[in-house]
């Protein structure tokens, strides 16, 4: 659409973080690939080693795979579902090889894309590493590691409550409500200067200390998806490891598995990485991370994560606690270590982000799907009825393909 083209761009095609125009649809379709041009960031280094390439085994039949969406939507093909969900890039791995890879719009193979809340699953994985190594106690109070939160909603919460989002916060993440707490949270984390005389908290950590508890619930009993948990977990990780989530992610994962590109986190006015939604990365690198998890924490024969990390994620959290959250499209699911666990026959689990970001790992099908998108609605419910059946349809197709190949050998 000509966004930001020209020197300078014409006024009608100029986007800015100051007025928020960069994050409004349809401009969002451009800006998700150019986030660091609008906001300050910190790098997640890939090191200086050569990238480790994927093998390719293209499956031309995937585009025609039949998808039966939930609800009243009409049947469609996999290819048709991509446009419906405003897909910017999608990659499918089967047996560790790329069988499908496509890019649309502004995204290209050598560019990064905003991962939105998929970021949380990286943060949760880092915390799970520290747990597996005995450096972090999931039963401990949050205040053992971050005493500054003693007077906040997190004062009575355990580390496990934060990791599984079973804390009790008087806070709303309803993006459709202009009065919801998420907007004050976003304002505090904004790296741009605040209005003169504004006495409200500056910086994410300052804001977290102001959150008050929801007295109607008990920590640990009900899942409630609220992003401040991820930034509290990022704070805990930094205290325990002595490193920011950006540095720890680089050292423990990004430099270890042959990534093609550096990733980056958006930061607030204090330079703090946004652990709940600030990561941008390349599509293939997201797939490398997912494949490493599918491999049980190994990459090309090297152990990257303790096996206990992947086992804990796959085991899932409490379906009973999850059911109390009101996710009618995810019946039977749970949430663990900031991952969404399907508890379906294939043992699938996922990382999910608004506007259509997804990592979907299916151990039975030996399949990974990674998608970047720029859906106009900031809610996964806007695409779940199409996306989840589409992911399952491709898994079924790949399982059938494997069975047929086995019979021909």
C-alpha positions in Angstrom: 0.0 0.0 0.0 3.0 2.3 -0.2 3.6 2.8 3.5 6.8 4.6 4.3 7.9 4.8 0.7 9.7 7.9 -0.5 12.2 10.3 0.9 10.3 11.5 2.8 7.1 9.5 2.5 4.0 11.5 1.7 1.9 12.5 4.7 -0.8 9.9 3.9 1.7 7.1 3.9 3.8 8.2 6.9 3.5 6.0 10.0 4.6 6.9 13.6 4.8 5.5 17.1 4.2 9.0 18.5 0.5 9.1 17.3 0.0 5.3 17.3 -0.6 5.2 13.5 2.0 2.5 13.0 -0.1 0.0 15.0 -3.5 0.6 13.3 -4.8 -1.7 10.6 -4.0 -1.9 7.7 -0.7 -0.1 8.4 -0.1 -2.9 10.9 0.6 -5.2 8.0 3.7 -3.1 7.2 4.9 -2.2 10.7 5.0 -5.7 12.2 8.0 -6.3 9.9 9.6 -3.0 10.8 9.1 -2.6 14.6 12.6 -1.5 15.4 12.2 1.5 13.1 9.5 2.8 15.4 10.7 1.8 18.9 14.0 1.2 20.7 15.2 -2.4 20.9 17.9 -4.6 22.4 19.4 -7.4 20.3 19.2 -11.1 20.9 22.6 -12.1 19.4 23.0 -15.1 17.2 26.8 -15.0 17.6 29.2 -15.2 14.7 28.9 -18.8 13.7 27.5 -19.8 10.3 23.8 -20.5 10.2 22.8 -24.2 10.2 20.5 -24.6 7.2 17.3 -26.7 7.0 16.8 -29.5 4.5 13.9 -29.0 2.1 11.4 -31.7 1.1 8.5 -29.6 -0.4 5.0 -31.1 -0.4 3.0 -29.4 -3.1 -0.2 -31.1 -1.9 -0.5 -29.1 1.3 -2.1 -26.1 -0.5 -5.1 -28.4 -1.4 -5.5 -30.0 2.0 -9.2 -29.7 3.0 -10.0 -27.7 6.2 -13.3 -27.8 8.0 -13.5 -24.7 10.2 -15.4 -24.7 13.5 -18.7 -22.9 13.7 -20.6 -22.1 10.6 -17.7 -21.2 8.3 -17.6 -22.9 4.9 -15.1 -25.6 4.1 -11.9 -24.3 2.5 -8.4 -25.4 1.5 -5.2 -24.7 3.5 -4.2 -22.1 0.9 -7.5 -20.3 1.3 -7.1 -20.2 5.1 -3.9 -18.3 4.8 -5.5 -15.3 3.2 -8.5 -15.4 5.6 -6.1 -15.2 8.5 -4.0 -12.4 7.1 -0.9 -14.6 7.0 2.4 -12.8 6.4 4.6 -15.9 6.5 4.1 -19.6 7.3 6.4 -22.6 7.5 5.8 -26.2 8.1 8.4 -28.7 9.3 7.9 -32.5 9.0 10.6 -34.8 10.3 12.7 -31.7 10.7 12.6 -30.8 7.0 10.8 -27.8 5.5 7.9 -29.1 3.5 6.1 -25.8 3.1 7.2 -22.1 3.3 5.5 -19.0 2.0 5.8 -15.3 2.5 3.2 -12.6 1.8 3.1 -8.8 1.8 6.0 -7.1 3.6 7.6 -10.2 5.1 10.5 -11.9 3.4 12.8 -14.7 4.4 15.5 -12.4 5.6 13.2 -10.1 7.6 12.0 -10.2 11.2 8.3 -10.1 12.3 6.8 -9.1 15.6 5.9 -12.3 17.6 3.6 -10.5 20.0 2.6 -12.8 22.9 4.5 -15.8 21.4 7.2 -13.9 23.3 5.7 -15.2 26.6 6.5 -18.8 25.6 10.2 -17.9 25.2 10.1 -16.3 28.7 8.4 -19.3 30.2 10.9 -21.6 28.6 13.8 -19.6 30.1 12.1 -19.9 33.6 11.6 -23.6 33.1 15.3 -24.0 32.4 16.2 -22.3 35.7 13.7 -24.5 37.5 15.1 -27.7 35.9 18.6 -26.6 37.0 17.5 -26.0 40.6 18.1 -22.3 40.4 14.5 -21.3 40.8 11.9 -22.7 43.2 8.4 -22.8 41.7 6.9 -23.1 45.2 8.6 -20.0 46.5 6.8 -16.7 46.9 7.5 -14.2 44.2 8.8 -11.9 46.9 11.7 -14.2 47.6 13.2 -13.1 44.3 11.6 -9.7 43.9 10.8 -8.1 47.3 9.7 -4.9 45.6 6.4 -6.7 44.8 5.5 -7.3 48.4 2.8 -4.6 48.4 1.3 -5.6 45.0 -1.0 -8.3 43.7 2.0 -10.6 43.4 2.8 -10.4 47.1 0.9 -13.6 47.9 1.7 -15.4 44.6 4.1 -18.3 44.0 6.5 -18.5 41.1 4.4 -21.3 39.7 1.3 -19.1 39.8 3.1 -16.5 37.7 4.4 -19.1 35.2 0.9 -20.6 34.7 -1.0 -17.3 35.0 -3.0 -18.4 38.0 -2.4 -15.1 39.9 -5.2 -12.8 41.1 -4.8 -9.4 39.4 -7.3 -6.6 39.4 -6.5 -5.9 35.8 -8.2 -6.3 32.4 -6.6 -7.1 29.1 -9.7 -6.4 27.0 -8.2 -4.5 24.1 -11.7 -3.4 23.0 -12.2 -1.5 26.3 -10.5 1.9 26.2 -10.7 1.9 30.0 -9.0 -1.5 30.5 -5.8 -1.7 32.6 -3.9 -2.9 29.5 -3.7 0.7 28.2 -2.2 2.0 31.4 0.2 -0.9 31.3 1.2 0.0 27.7 1.6 3.7 28.6 4.0 2.9 31.5 6.0 0.6 29.2 6.2 3.2 26.4 9.8 4.2 25.8 8.8 7.6 24.4 8.8 10.6 26.7 5.7 11.1 29.0 3.8 14.4 29.1 5.4 17.0 31.5 4.1 16.8 35.0 2.8 13.2 34.6 3.2 11.5 37.9 2.1 8.0 36.8 4.7 5.1 36.8 7.4 5.3 34.2 8.7 1.9 33.2 7.2 -1.6 33.3 8.7 -2.5 36.7 7.3 0.6 38.4 3.9 -0.2 37.0 3.9 -3.8 38.2 4.4 -2.6 41.8 1.1 -0.7 41.6 -1.1 -3.7 40.5 -3.6 -4.7 43.2 -5.1 -8.1 43.8 -8.5 -9.3 42.8 -9.9 -10.2 46.2 -12.5 -12.5 44.7 -10.0 -15.2 43.8 -7.3 -17.3 45.3 -3.9 -17.7 43.7 -3.4 -21.0 42.0 -7.1 -21.8 41.5 -8.0 -20.2 38.1 -6.2 -19.4 34.9 -6.5 -15.8 33.8 -4.5 -14.6 30.8 -2.8 -11.4 31.9 0.4 -10.1 30.4 1.9 -8.5 33.5 2.7 -12.1 34.7 5.2 -12.4 31.9 7.0 -9.2 32.8 7.1 -10.3 36.5 8.5 -13.6 35.3 11.1 -11.7 33.3 12.0 -9.8 36.4 12.4 -13.0 38.4 14.5 -14.6 35.6 16.8 -11.5 35.6 17.2 -11.6 39.4 18.0 -15.4 39.5 20.3 -15.5 36.4 21.9 -12.0 36.7 21.0 -11.5 33.0 18.1 -9.9 31.2 15.7 -12.1 29.2 17.4 -10.9 26.0 20.9 -11.8 27.1 19.8 -15.2 28.6 17.8 -16.1 25.5 20.8 -15.3 23.3 23.2 -17.4 25.4 21.0 -20.4 26.1 19.2 -20.7 22.8 19.8 -18.2 20.1 23.6 -18.8 19.8 23.2 -22.5 20.2 21.1 -23.7 17.3 22.4 -22.0 14.2 20.0 -19.1 13.9 20.0 -17.1 10.6 19.2 -13.7 12.1 19.6 -11.9 15.4 16.3 -11.4 17.1 15.4 -8.3 19.1 13.2 -7.2 22.0 11.4 -3.8 22.3 12.4 -2.1 25.5 10.8 0.5 27.8 12.1 3.9 28.9 14.5 2.1 31.4 15.9 -0.3 28.7 13.9 -3.3 30.1 13.0 -5.9 27.4 9.3 -6.5 27.0 9.1 -10.1 28.2 5.4 -10.4 27.5 5.2 -9.4 23.8 8.3 -7.5 22.6 10.2 -10.2 20.6 10.7 -10.0 16.8 12.5 -12.8 14.9 12.8 -14.5 11.5 10.3 -17.2 10.5 12.9 -19.9 10.0 14.5 -19.1 13.4 11.2 -19.5 15.2 10.9 -22.9 13.4 14.4 -23.9 14.7 13.4 -23.1 18.2 10.1 -25.1 17.8 12.0 -28.1 16.2 14.4 -28.1 19.1 11.5 -28.5 21.5 9.9 -31.2 19.3 13.3 -33.0 19.5 12.9 -33.0 23.3 15.4 -30.2 23.8 18.1 -31.3 21.4 19.4 -29.8 18.2 21.5 -31.9 15.8 22.5 -34.3 18.5 23.4 -31.6 21.1 21.3 -31.1 24.2 20.2 -27.5 24.4 17.5 -27.7 27.1 17.2 -30.1 30.0 14.8 -32.8 29.0 12.7 -31.9 32.1 11.8 -28.6 30.5 10.0 -30.1 27.5 8.5 -32.8 29.6 7.0 -30.2 32.0 5.6 -28.1 29.1 4.0 -31.1 27.4 2.5 -32.4 30.6 0.5 -29.2 30.8 -1.1 -27.4 33.7 -4.5 -27.8 35.3 -7.4 -28.2 32.9 -9.8 -27.4 35.8 -8.0 -24.0 36.4 -8.0 -23.3 32.7 -11.7 -24.1 32.3 -12.5 -21.3 34.7 -11.0 -18.8 32.4 -13.8 -18.8 29.8 -12.1 -19.9 26.6 -15.0 -21.7 24.8 -12.9 -22.4 21.7 -10.2 -24.2 23.7 -12.2 -26.8 25.7 -9.9 -29.3 27.4 -6.8 -27.2 27.1 -4.5 -26.0 29.8 -1.6 -23.5 30.3 1.9 -24.4 31.6 5.2 -22.4 31.6 3.4 -19.8 29.4 2.6 -22.4 26.7 -0.9 -23.4 25.6 -1.4 -27.2 25.9 -4.2 -28.8 23.7 -4.3 -32.2 25.5 -5.5 -33.6 22.1 -4.7 -37.2 20.9 -1.6 -35.8 19.2 -0.2 -34.2 22.3 0.0 -30.8 20.6 1.0 -27.6 22.3 1.4 -24.0 21.1 2.7 -20.5 21.6 0.1 -17.9 20.6 0.1 -14.1 20.0 -2.5 -11.5 19.0 -3.0 -10.7 15.4 -2.4 -14.4 14.5 1.2 -15.2 15.6 1.6 -18.9 16.3 4.0 -21.8 17.0 2.2 -25.1 16.8 4.0 -28.3 17.8 2.5 -31.7 17.1 4.7 -34.6 18.4 2.6 -37.4 17.0 2.8 -36.0 13.5 6.4 -35.0 14.0 5.3 -31.5 12.7 6.0 -27.9 13.5 4.0 -25.0 12.1 5.1 -21.4 12.6 3.0 -18.5 11.4 3.4 -14.7 11.4 0.3 -12.7 10.6 -1.3 -9.2 10.8 -5.0 -10.0 11.5 -7.0 -6.8 12.1 -8.4 -8.2 15.4 -6.2 -8.4 18.5 -7.7 -11.7 19.7 -6.9 -15.3 18.9 -10.6 -16.1 18.9 -10.8 -14.2 15.6 -8.8 -16.9 13.8 -8.9 -20.0 16.1 -12.0 -21.5 14.4 -10.0 -21.6 11.1 -6.4 -21.9 12.3 -6.7 -24.8 14.7 -8.6 -27.1 12.2 -6.1 -26.1 9.5 -3.2 -27.1 11.7 -4.9 -30.4 12.5 -5.7 -31.0 8.8 -2.0 -30.6 7.8 -1.0 -32.9 10.7 -3.4 -35.6 9.4 -2.1 -35.1 5.9 1.5 -35.5 7.0 0.7 -38.6 9.1 -1.1 -40.2 6.2 1.9 -39.4 3.9 4.3 -41.0 6.4 2.1 -44.1 6.6 2.0 -44.4 2.8 5.7 -44.0 2.4 6.2 -46.7 5.1 4.0 -49.1 3.2 6.0 -48.5 0.0 9.3 -49.3 1.5 
